[in-house]
Amino acid sequence: MSSYNKCLREAIEDNEVKKAGDQVSYSCFGNTARSWFESLKGDKQVRDKNGLFVARYYGETGYCAHQIEDAVGKAISAYICEIVNNAPN
């Protein structure tokens, strides 16, 4: 099973599915997210209110991020991936 499919399945099983308007996002974490992150190419550093992340993208529908610093600059290691799709009508 692909990392994309594992993330989708885990998001559904863990109730990590959110709907906003016409978009549905599926989020996975931990080992599933880390495996998918490691299979993607490219690194883009992104800083937001939660800290510093290294992001990798899956086309236009998904991304994975490795958090390397928390909001106050302390080293951390956490993974998240998100798949965003249009909601079915």
Backbone as a printed PyTorch tensor [residue, N CA C, xyz], in Angstrom:
tensor([[[  0.8450,  -1.1780,   0.0000],
         [  0.0000,   0.0000,   0.0000],
         [  0.8920,   1.2440,   0.0000]],

        [[  0.5160,   2.2290,  -0.7830],
         [  1.3130,   3.4480,  -0.8720],
         [  1.2050,   4.2760,   0.4140]],

        [[  2.1810,   5.1220,   0.6260],
         [  2.1610,   6.0010,   1.7990],
         [  0.9590,   6.9320,   1.7600]],

        [[  0.5820,   7.3730,   0.5700],
         [ -0.6010,   8.2270,   0.3990],
         [ -1.8420,   7.4990,   0.9160]],

        [[ -2.0320,   6.2550,   0.4790],
         [ -3.1900,   5.4730,   0.9150],
         [ -3.1540,   5.1660,   2.4050]],

        [[ -1.9650,   4.8900,   2.9520],
         [ -1.8410,   4.6450,   4.3890],
         [ -2.2480,   5.8810,   5.1850]],

        [[ -1.8370,   7.0450,   4.7000],
         [ -2.1910,   8.2890,   5.3780],
         [ -3.7020,   8.5010,   5.3390]],

        [[ -4.3070,   8.3090,   4.1770],
         [ -5.7620,   8.4520,   4.0580],
         [ -6.4890,   7.5160,   5.0200]],

        [[ -6.0840,   6.2640,   5.0150],
         [ -6.7280,   5.2650,   5.8700],
         [ -6.5680,   5.6200,   7.3490]],

        [[ -5.3490,   6.0050,   7.7440],
         [ -5.1050,   6.3590,   9.1370],
         [ -5.9220,   7.5890,   9.5440]],

        [[ -6.0130,   8.5740,   8.6640],
         [ -6.7910,   9.7790,   8.9660],
         [ -8.2500,   9.4260,   9.2270]],

        [[ -8.7990,   8.5530,   8.4090],
         [-10.1910,   8.1390,   8.5830],
         [-10.3570,   7.3450,   9.8730]],

        [[ -9.4470,   6.3960,  10.1250],
         [ -9.5240,   5.5710,  11.3350],
         [ -9.3700,   6.3990,  12.6100]],

        [[ -8.5220,   7.4430,  12.5640],
         [ -8.2460,   8.2580,  13.7450],
         [ -9.1320,   9.5020,  13.8320]],

        [[-10.1170,   9.5980,  12.9420],
         [-11.0360,  10.7430,  12.9100],
         [-10.2910,  12.0640,  12.7350]],

        [[ -9.2990,  12.0510,  11.8610],
         [ -8.5200,  13.2520,  11.5490],
         [ -8.9260,  13.7790,  10.1770]],

        [[-10.2260,  13.8800,   9.9570],
         [-10.7940,  14.3670,   8.7020],
         [-11.5620,  15.6350,   9.0220]],

        [[-11.2260,  16.7210,   8.3240],
         [-11.8860,  18.0030,   8.5780],
         [-12.4200,  18.5660,   7.2800]],

        [[-13.6120,  19.1450,   7.3540],
         [-14.2240,  19.7590,   6.1790],
         [-14.2970,  21.2600,   6.3950]],

        [[-13.8670,  22.0140,   5.3740],
         [-13.9480,  23.4750,   5.4010],
         [-14.4160,  23.9240,   4.0270]],

        [[-15.6520,  24.3510,   3.9520],
         [-16.2060,  24.7530,   2.6560],
         [-16.2620,  23.5600,   1.7250]],

        [[-15.6530,  23.6960,   0.5680],
         [-15.6660,  22.5950,  -0.4020],
         [-14.3980,  21.7490,  -0.3340]],

        [[-13.6040,  21.9160,   0.7190],
         [-12.3620,  21.1670,   0.8840],
         [-12.4650,  20.1820,   2.0460]],

        [[-11.8850,  19.0060,   1.8580],
         [-11.7790,  18.0120,   2.9220],
         [-10.2990,  17.7210,   3.1200]],

        [[ -9.8260,  17.7990,   4.3610],
         [ -8.4180,  17.4980,   4.6390],
         [ -8.3200,  16.2560,   5.5140]],

        [[ -7.3460,  15.4280,   5.1900],
         [ -7.0590,  14.1780,   5.8880],
         [ -5.6480,  14.3050,   6.4440]],

        [[ -5.4850,  14.1460,   7.7500],
         [ -4.1760,  14.3140,   8.3780],
         [ -3.7000,  13.0230,   9.0190]],

        [[ -2.4190,  12.7330,   8.8390],
         [ -1.8060,  11.5940,   9.5260],
         [ -0.5220,  12.0720,  10.1900]],

        [[ -0.0670,  11.3120,  11.1640],
         [  1.0540,  11.7170,  12.0050],
         [  1.9950,  10.5300,  12.2400]],

        [[  3.0550,  10.7750,  12.9820],
         [  3.9470,   9.7110,  13.4370],
         [  4.6350,   8.9480,  12.3350]],

        [[  4.7250,   7.6230,  12.5120],
         [  5.4730,   6.7800,  11.5730],
         [  4.8950,   6.7940,  10.1690]],

        [[  3.5820,   6.8470,  10.0490],
         [  2.9630,   6.9020,   8.7160],
         [  3.3860,   8.1730,   8.0090]],

        [[  3.3210,   9.2950,   8.7080],
         [  3.7280,  10.5680,   8.1200],
         [  5.2240,  10.5800,   7.8170]],

        [[  6.0180,  10.0310,   8.7110],
         [  7.4720,  10.0140,   8.4840],
         [  7.8210,   9.1920,   7.2520]],

        [[  7.1970,   8.0470,   7.0810],
         [  7.4700,   7.2050,   5.9060],
         [  7.1280,   7.9350,   4.6140]],

        [[  5.9790,   8.6040,   4.6070],
         [  5.5930,   9.3300,   3.3950],
         [  6.5330,  10.5070,   3.1710]],

        [[  6.8640,  11.2630,   4.2330],
         [  7.7930,  12.3900,   4.1400],
         [  9.1020,  11.9340,   3.5090]],

        [[  9.6380,  10.8080,   3.9890],
         [ 10.9280,  10.3260,   3.4990],
         [ 10.8770,   9.8800,   2.0380]],

        [[  9.6870,   9.5640,   1.5200],
         [  9.5760,   9.1390,   0.1210],
         [  9.4400,  10.3160,  -0.8420]],

        [[  9.1920,  11.5170,  -0.3070],
         [  9.0150,  12.6940,  -1.1540],
         [ 10.3280,  13.4300,  -1.3530]],

        [[ 10.4270,  14.1370,  -2.4540],
         [ 11.6380,  14.9050,  -2.7880],
         [ 11.4370,  16.3790,  -2.4520]],

        [[ 12.5680,  17.0660,  -2.2860],
         [ 12.5480,  18.5120,  -2.0760],
         [ 12.3800,  18.8940,  -0.6270]],

        [[ 12.9170,  20.0430,  -0.2940],
         [ 12.7990,  20.5740,   1.0630],
         [ 12.5110,  22.0670,   0.9750]],

        [[ 11.4950,  22.5040,   1.6640],
         [ 11.1890,  23.9220,   1.7640],
         [ 10.9960,  24.2460,   3.2300]],

        [[ 11.8000,  25.1520,   3.7620],
         [ 11.6420,  25.5250,   5.1670],
         [ 10.4810,  26.5020,   5.3050]],

        [[  9.6260,  26.2150,   6.2800],
         [  8.4480,  27.0300,   6.5400],
         [  8.4010,  27.3230,   8.0330]],

        [[  8.3040,  28.5990,   8.3710],
         [  8.1580,  28.9800,   9.7800],
         [  6.7540,  29.5400,   9.9690]],

        [[  6.0750,  29.0540,  10.9990],
         [  4.7710,  29.6090,  11.3600],
         [  4.7170,  29.7350,  12.8810]],

        [[  3.5460,  30.0460,  13.4230],
         [  3.4110,  30.2760,  14.8640],
         [  3.7590,  29.0530,  15.7000]],

        [[  3.7710,  27.8590,  15.0780],
         [  4.0710,  26.6250,  15.8060],
         [  5.5380,  26.2230,  15.7580]],

        [[  6.3360,  26.8910,  14.9250],
         [  7.7520,  26.5730,  14.8540],
         [  8.2810,  26.5150,  13.4350]],

        [[  9.3760,  25.7780,  13.2650],
         [ 10.0490,  25.6520,  11.9770],
         [  9.8480,  24.2400,  11.4380]],

        [[  9.4690,  24.1590,  10.1720],
         [  9.1670,  22.8960,   9.5120],
         [  9.9650,  22.7740,   8.2270]],

        [[ 10.2510,  21.5410,   7.8480],
         [ 10.7470,  21.2320,   6.5110],
         [  9.5770,  20.5710,   5.8000]],

        [[  9.1290,  21.1740,   4.7030],
         [  7.9490,  20.6910,   3.9950],
         [  8.3340,  20.0660,   2.6560]],

        [[  7.6130,  19.0200,   2.3030],
         [  7.7330,  18.3640,   1.0030],
         [  6.3270,  18.1700,   0.4600]],

        [[  6.1690,  18.3710,  -0.8390],
         [  4.8250,  18.3990,  -1.4310],
         [  4.5590,  17.2140,  -2.3360]],

        [[  3.2930,  16.8120,  -2.3660],
         [  2.8100,  15.7320,  -3.2270],
         [  1.8360,  16.3700,  -4.2110]],

        [[  2.3320,  16.7290,  -5.3740],
         [  1.4890,  17.3910,  -6.3620],
         [  0.8170,  18.6070,  -5.7650]],

        [[ -0.4510,  18.7840,  -6.0750],
         [ -1.2050,  19.9170,  -5.5420],
         [ -2.1930,  19.4880,  -4.4660]],

        [[ -2.1720,  18.1990,  -4.0960],
         [ -3.1750,  17.7170,  -3.1480],
         [ -2.6250,  17.3150,  -1.7940]],

        [[ -1.3260,  17.3230,  -1.6190],
         [ -0.8250,  16.8730,  -0.3360],
         [  0.5500,  17.4190,  -0.0040]],

        [[  0.8690,  17.3470,   1.2720],
         [  2.2030,  17.7220,   1.7260],
         [  2.5200,  16.9670,   3.0020]],

        [[  3.8000,  16.8830,   3.2780],
         [  4.2680,  16.3460,   4.5520],
         [  5.2450,  17.3570,   5.1280]],

        [[  5.3050,  17.4100,   6.4410],
         [  6.2190,  18.3300,   7.0970],
         [  6.8770,  17.6560,   8.2850]],

        [[  8.1400,  17.9790,   8.4550],
         [  8.9120,  17.5290,   9.6100],
         [  9.1630,  18.7680,  10.4610]],

        [[  8.5860,  18.8050,  11.6490],
         [  8.8090,  19.9330,  12.5380],
         [ 10.1560,  19.7410,  13.1990]],

        [[ 11.0270,  20.7680,  13.0490],
         [ 12.3770,  20.6580,  13.5980],
         [ 12.6380,  21.6280,  14.7520]],

        [[ 11.7400,  22.6160,  14.9280],
         [ 11.8030,  23.5230,  16.0760],
         [ 10.3890,  23.8290,  16.5310]],

        [[ 10.2120,  23.9820,  17.8390],
         [  8.8950,  24.3930,  18.3340],
         [  8.7850,  25.9150,  18.2630]],

        [[  7.7220,  26.4670,  18.8030],
         [  7.4420,  27.8940,  18.6960],
         [  8.5000,  28.7810,  19.3540]],

        [[  9.2250,  28.2520,  20.3270],
         [ 10.2550,  29.0570,  21.0050],
         [ 11.6700,  28.7240,  20.5350]],

        [[ 11.7860,  27.9240,  19.4700],
         [ 13.0930,  27.6130,  18.8920],
         [ 13.7710,  26.3810,  19.4430]],

        [[ 13.0940,  25.6230,  20.2910],
         [ 13.6590,  24.3940,  20.8540],
         [ 13.5720,  23.2730,  19.8230]],

        [[ 14.6530,  22.4980,  19.7000],
         [ 14.6860,  21.3860,  18.7480],
         [ 13.6050,  20.3630,  19.0700]],

        [[ 12.9610,  19.8760,  18.0220],
         [ 11.8760,  18.9000,  18.1610],
         [ 11.8630,  18.0690,  16.8810]],

        [[ 11.2620,  16.9070,  16.9390],
         [ 11.1130,  16.0780,  15.7420],
         [  9.7110,  15.4790,  15.7420]],

        [[  8.8710,  16.0040,  14.8580],
         [  7.5060,  15.5120,  14.7270],
         [  7.1090,  15.5860,  13.2570]],

        [[  6.2610,  14.6560,  12.8250],
         [  5.8530,  14.5760,  11.4220],
         [  4.3460,  14.6990,  11.2890]],

        [[  3.9290,  15.3820,  10.2190],
         [  2.5220,  15.4830,   9.8540],
         [  2.4240,  15.4790,   8.3330]],

        [[  1.3990,  14.8130,   7.8310],
         [  1.0860,  14.8780,   6.4010],
         [ -0.3870,  15.2200,   6.2810]],

        [[ -0.7190,  15.9200,   5.2140],
         [ -2.1090,  16.2960,   4.9790],
         [ -2.4290,  16.1460,   3.5030]],

        [[ -3.5870,  15.5850,   3.2450],
         [ -4.1220,  15.4370,   1.8980],
         [ -5.3700,  16.2970,   1.8390]],

        [[ -5.4720,  17.1500,   0.8340],
         [ -6.6180,  18.0400,   0.6970],
         [ -7.2900,  17.7610,  -0.6390]],

        [[ -8.5790,  17.4740,  -0.5740],
         [ -9.3700,  17.1760,  -1.7800],
         [-10.6440,  17.9940,  -1.7600]],

        [[-11.2440,  18.1280,  -2.9210],
         [-12.5740,  18.7370,  -2.9990],
         [-13.5780,  17.7710,  -2.3990]],

        [[-14.5210,  18.3050,  -1.6430],
         [-15.5660,  17.4890,  -1.0200],
         [-16.5140,  16.9570,  -2.0810]],

        [[-16.9420,  15.7150,  -1.9280],
         [-17.9370,  15.2040,  -2.8740],
         [-19.2680,  15.9280,  -2.6870]],

        [[-19.9900,  16.0790,  -3.7590],
         [-21.3030,  16.7640,  -3.6910],
         [-22.3680,  15.8360,  -3.1810]]])
